[in-house]
Amino acid sequence: MMMTSHPLSEPNHPLPHPGAAKPPTDLLRTDTAILRRPPGLRTHFRASAPLLHVTSGLIPPRGGGWAPSTDRRKKCSSLVLSKLKKLRSMEAKRRIGIVGFGHVGHYLAQKILEEGEKSGLELAFVWNRTMKKMDGVIDPRLQLHRLSEFQTRQVDLIVEVAHPDITRDYGEHFLSAANVMIGSPTVLSDPDIESRLRETATTSGHTLYVPSGALWGGEDIQRMADRGTLKGLRITMTKHPDSLQLKGELAQKNQSVDGRTILYEGPVRGLCPVAPNNVNTMAAACMAAHTLGFDGVIGVLVADPRIPDWHLVDIEVTGTKNKETGQVFSVTTKRCNPAEVGRVTGSATFLSFWSSLLGCTGHGGRVYLC
C-alpha cells in the first residue's frame, strides 16, 4: 500500500509521535485565531503542522518533544506580522454617506476620495437636494437620488451637512441603521426631536455624534458639566451681515445694520429656529453643557460690517465659587476664524469637521460630542 505525505508537511520535521512532549499552550496559535479571513479573500492559511511551527516559533526535533529556535522564531514572527498587516489592510473600510453638497459636504466628500484609503474610509454615497451640483465632481455611481433609499448603500456613518430639516425628517431612520454625525445641531433645540433621537440611539446602539465645529474647549465644558461644576456659559458670535442667514424679524433687523449691532441676546433655544445655519456652534455648546442645556446657555449674535472676512466666537465659562475666598473660577476664549466673504462657515471649521468625522466610531448608543 503506497503512503502519501501531507502536502504541507516538512520532510525534515515530521509531526511528533503521540507520546512526544507537547509545545507550551501559551505559544500555540491556529489560523482562525490569528489570521482572520476578510470577505472576498480567496487565499487562506490551513491549520497544519507547518503553520503551527510558524506561529509558535517552535521546531519539533527528530527525537520527539519541542524546542525553541530563536532565529526561526524571529523570522516567523516577522512573517506572521507581515501577513497580519496585509490582512488588516484588506479589512472592510468604514462606509460614509454624505447628506448635503454645500461647501462642507463638498469638502468632506473630496477628503474621503483623496485620503480615505489611509484613513480606512470609503465614500458610499452623496445626496443633495439639487443633484446637478455634483455633475463632473462626484462619480454618478456614488450619487444617491432618493434619500429614502440610503440603506441600499450599507453605510456605517451618515454625515448630515445640509439643513436641520433633514434631521427632523430622517434623523430617526438614519440612526436606526447607522451612526450619524449631525452637522446642523440647531435642530436639537426642539426638545421633542432631541428626546426621540436620544431614545433611538439607546435602542439601536448607534451613536449620534455632534461635531464641535467652531466650539473651542467643548470637551472641557462637558467635563465641568459632568462634574457639576459648570455654573454658566455665554457665547458671542460675531459675523458680517452677509454671512448671516436669518429668518423673521431678525432677518429684517440684519438688513438695516449700519454698525456693530447685537441682533439677539438670550437663551440659545430661542435663537436656533431663526438662525438655524449660523449658530450650530452654540447648539454644540448646549449639548456639551448638558446641565444648562438650550435654556441655560446664553447666546449673543452680533452683526458687524467691519469684519467681512472673519468669524469671531467669544466663550465665557463660569465655574464654582471658592467658599473661603469668594473667588469664582472662569475661562474666557476668543476664536478668530478667517472666512471668505459671505460664507456661513469659517475656513478652520472645515478641518474641524474632518477631524470629527475621523473620530466617529466606537462610542455606542448615546449622544457624543466629537
Residue pairs with C-beta under 8 A, 6 or more apart in sequence:
5 11
6 48
6 49
8 46
8 48
8 49
8 50
8 51
9 15
9 48
9 49
9 50
10 49
10 50
10 53
13 49
13 53
13 59
13 60
14 60
14 62
15 49
15 60
16 22
16 60
16 64
16 65
16 66
17 64
19 64
20 60
20 64
20 65
20 66
21 64
21 65
21 66
22 66
23 52
23 56
23 58
23 66
24 66
27 56
27 57
27 58
28 52
28 55
28 56
29 52
29 55
29 56
30 47
30 51
30 52
30 55
31 44
31 45
31 46
31 47
31 51
32 47
34 55
34 80
34 84
35 44
35 45
35 83
35 84
35 87
36 87
37 44
37 87
38 87
38 90
38 91
38 92
39 92
41 87
41 90
45 51
45 83
49 60
52 58
53 59
53 60
53 72
53 76
54 76
54 79
54 80
55 76
55 80
57 68
57 69
57 72
57 73
57 74
57 76
57 77
58 66
58 67
58 68
58 69
58 73
59 66
59 67
59 68
59 69
59 72
60 66
61 67
93 116
93 120
93 121
93 122
94 120
94 121
94 122
94 156
94 157
94 361
95 122
95 123
95 124
95 153
95 154
95 155
95 156
95 157
96 112
96 116
96 121
96 122
96 123
96 124
96 155
96 156
96 157
96 158
96 159
96 357
97 124
97 125
97 126
97 127
97 144
97 150
97 153
97 155
97 157
97 158
97 159
97 178
98 105
98 108
98 109
98 112
98 123
98 125
98 126
98 127
98 159
98 161
99 105
99 127
99 147
99 158
99 159
99 160
99 161
99 162
99 166
99 170
100 127
100 128
100 160
100 161
100 162
100 163
100 166
100 183
101 109
101 126
101 127
101 128
101 133
101 134
101 138
102 161
102 162
103 343
103 344
103 345
103 350
104 161
104 183
104 345
104 349
104 350
104 353
105 126
105 128
105 159
105 161
105 162
106 137
107 350
107 353
107 354
108 159
108 161
108 353
108 354
108 357
109 123
109 126
109 138
111 354
112 119
112 121
112 122
112 123
113 123
115 121
116 122
116 123
119 358
121 357
121 358
123 142
124 142
124 153
124 154
124 155
125 142
125 143
125 144
125 150
125 153
125 155
126 134
126 138
126 142
126 143
126 144
127 143
127 144
127 145
127 147
127 150
128 134
128 162
129 162
131 143
131 145
134 143
144 150
144 153
147 166
147 170
150 158
150 170
150 173
150 174
150 177
151 177
155 177
155 178
156 178
156 179
156 361
157 178
157 179
157 180
157 181
157 357
157 360
157 361
158 174
158 178
158 179
158 180
158 181
159 180
159 181
159 183
159 357
160 166
160 167
160 171
160 174
160 180
160 181
160 182
160 183
160 184
161 183
161 184
161 353
162 183
162 184
163 184
163 276
163 277
164 184
164 186
164 187
164 276
165 187
166 184
167 174
167 182
167 184
167 187
167 193
167 197
168 187
168 190
168 193
171 180
171 182
171 187
171 193
171 196
171 197
171 200
172 196
172 197
172 200
174 180
175 197
175 200
175 201
175 204
175 206
175 208
176 200
176 204
176 206
177 204
177 206
178 206
179 206
179 207
179 208
179 209
179 360
179 361
180 206
180 207
180 208
180 209
181 209
181 210
181 211
181 356
181 357
181 360
181 370
182 188
182 208
182 209
182 210
182 211
183 211
183 213
183 280
183 353
184 276
184 277
184 280
185 210
185 211
185 280
185 283
185 284
185 287
186 272
186 273
186 275
186 276
186 277
186 279
186 280
186 282
186 283
187 193
187 272
187 276
188 194
188 197
188 210
188 283
188 286
188 287
188 294
189 268
189 269
189 272
189 273
189 283
189 286
189 294
191 294
197 208
197 367
198 208
198 366
198 367
200 206
200 208
201 207
201 208
201 365
201 366
201 367
202 365
202 366
203 365
204 365
205 364
205 365
206 365
207 360
207 363
207 364
207 365
207 366
207 367
207 368
208 366
208 367
208 368
209 356
209 360
209 363
209 368
209 369
209 370
210 283
210 284
210 287
210 367
210 368
210 369
210 370
211 284
211 352
211 353
211 356
211 357
211 370
212 218
212 219
212 284
212 288
212 352
212 356
212 369
212 370
213 280
213 281
213 284
213 349
213 352
213 353
213 356
214 281
214 311
214 313
214 335
214 337
214 346
214 348
214 349
214 352
215 281
215 284
215 285
215 288
215 313
215 315
216 313
216 315
216 333
216 335
217 315
217 317
217 331
217 333
218 284
218 285
218 288
218 369
219 288
219 369
220 317
220 331
221 230
221 233
221 285
221 288
221 289
221 317
222 288
222 289
222 290
222 369
224 230
224 289
224 317
224 319
225 288
225 289
225 290
225 291
225 292
228 291
229 319
229 320
229 329
230 289
230 291
230 292
230 317
230 318
230 319
231 318
231 319
231 320
232 292
232 296
232 298
232 316
232 317
232 318
233 285
233 289
233 292
233 296
233 297
233 298
233 315
233 316
233 317
233 318
234 297
234 298
234 299
234 300
234 315
234 316
235 268
235 281
235 282
235 285
235 297
235 298
235 299
235 300
235 313
235 314
235 315
235 316
236 299
236 300
236 301
236 302
236 312
236 313
236 314
236 316
237 278
237 279
237 281
237 282
237 299
237 300
237 301
237 302
237 311
237 312
237 313
237 314
238 260
238 302
238 303
238 304
238 307
238 311
238 312
238 313
238 314
239 278
239 302
239 303
239 304
239 307
239 311
239 312
239 339
240 303
240 304
240 305
240 307
240 308
240 309
240 310
240 341
240 342
241 254
241 255
241 257
241 303
241 304
241 305
242 308
242 341
242 342
243 278
243 311
243 339
243 341
243 342
243 343
243 344
244 254
244 263
244 275
244 278
244 301
244 303
245 275
245 276
245 277
245 278
245 344
246 254
246 263
246 274
246 275
246 278
247 273
247 274
247 275
247 276
248 274
249 274
250 263
250 264
250 274
250 275
250 301
251 274
253 261
253 263
254 263
254 303
257 263
257 303
257 305
258 305
259 304
259 305
259 306
260 302
260 303
260 304
260 306
261 302
261 303
261 304
262 300
262 301
262 302
263 301
263 302
263 303
264 270
264 271
264 274
264 275
264 299
264 300
264 301
265 298
265 299
265 300
265 301
266 298
266 299
267 294
267 295
267 296
267 297
267 298
267 299
268 279
268 282
268 283
268 285
268 286
268 294
268 297
268 298
268 299
269 286
269 293
269 294
269 295
271 279
271 282
271 299
271 301
272 279
272 282
272 283
272 294
275 301
277 344
278 301
278 344
279 299
279 301
281 313
282 297
282 299
283 294
284 369
285 297
285 315
286 292
286 293
286 294
286 297
287 367
287 369
288 369
289 296
289 297
308 341
309 338
309 339
309 340
309 341
310 336
310 337
310 338
310 339
310 346
311 337
311 339
311 346
312 334
312 335
312 336
312 337
313 334
313 335
313 337
314 332
314 333
314 334
314 335
315 331
315 332
315 333
315 334
315 335
316 330
316 331
316 332
317 330
317 331
317 332
318 328
318 329
318 330
319 328
319 329
319 330
319 331
320 328
320 329
321 327
321 328
321 329
322 328
322 329
337 346
337 347
337 348
337 349
338 346
338 347
338 348
339 345
339 346
339 347
340 347
356 370
359 370
360 370
